[in-house]
Amino acid sequence: MRFMSMVKSNEAKASPPPKALFDAINELVEEASKDGCVMVQAGGLMPTSSGMRVRLAGGKLIITDGPFTEAKEVIGGYAIFDAKSKAHMLKWTERFMNLHKVHMPGWEGECEVRQIPEMGQEPCGQNSESRAAAE
Amino acid sequence: MRFISMVKFPEANAVPPSKAFLEAMGQLTQDAAKAGCVMVGAEGLLATSAGARIRLANGRVTVIDGPFAEAKEVVGGYAIFEVNSKAEMIEWTRRFMDLHRTHIQGWEGEAEIRQIAGPGEKLCDQALESQVAAI
């Protein structure tokens, strides 16, 4: 089953991580892959100053340019994994976060892990009940 | 340049898309591609009940299972685009959100648009650099 992991942290407090963390993550990704938790895609995101939000509310569209200074934490990057189970995915994510604890003392943030639907599974907010009601 | 668009909305009262909306979306994606804004990947995400958050704070790693009931809005899906400029990305996203306004009465939410870093570009969270390099 596939999962998307989004890493969030405080953009204002971001500091360049040490090389030791890079090396440890590379090793972890390799080890996870051998265990059947395979990273199939990943992207680092640029600072929110190069981003924007397009919001629809009350029938009006509002476009807000970055940076997202009001956000406590922002997404810094994402990765997509093919794992054996949710527990398996969480085990490796926990180890990923533990590497931050070891190599970047004081770093605070989280990984949001979300499952990608398989064929026939309804995405977020679209259960078959509400879909039937809409048609 | 590449952008990721993440669509967020309140999970509890999400309104499922109608057939007309899905058709309009298909048409918009085609029009955008012809104009040079090409969708290179997209996925919906399962309900947050299938997800989890792994947080590192004050030197402790905590795993919190979904659903994320406290979140006002959650990411429901993402799409990645290859496009010539940020202005074009804004314009196509505006049209995408406008389709929601036209086809889904009362829908509220936003698309967060973030640029994906290319080789040598500055990252929001430098820790992801190694993940990208690992692929």
Interface residues (C-beta under 8 A of the other chain):
Chain A: R2 M4 M6 V7 S9 E11 A14 P16 P17 L21 F22 D23 I25 N26 V29 E30 M39 Q41 A42 G43 G44 L45 M46 P47 T48 S50 G51 M52 R53 V54 R55 L56 A57 G58 G59 L61 I63 V74 I75 G76 G77 Y78 A79 K86 L90 T93 E94 F96 M97 N98 H100 K101 M104 P105 W107 E108 G109 E110 C111 E112 V113 R114 Q115 I116 P117 Q121 E122 P123 C124 G125 Q126 N127 S130 R131 A133 A134 E135
Chain B: R2 I4 M6 F9 E11 A14 V15 P16 P17 S18 K19 G41 E43 G44 L45 L46 A47 T48 A50 G51 A52 R53 I54 R55 L56 A57 N58 G59 V61 V63 V74 V75 G76 G77 Y78 I80 K86 I90 T93 R94 F96 M97 D98 H100 R101 W107 E108 G109 E110 A111 E112 I113 R114 Q115 I116 A117 E121 K122 L123 C124 D125 Q126 A127 L128 E129 S130 Q131 V132 A133 A134 I135
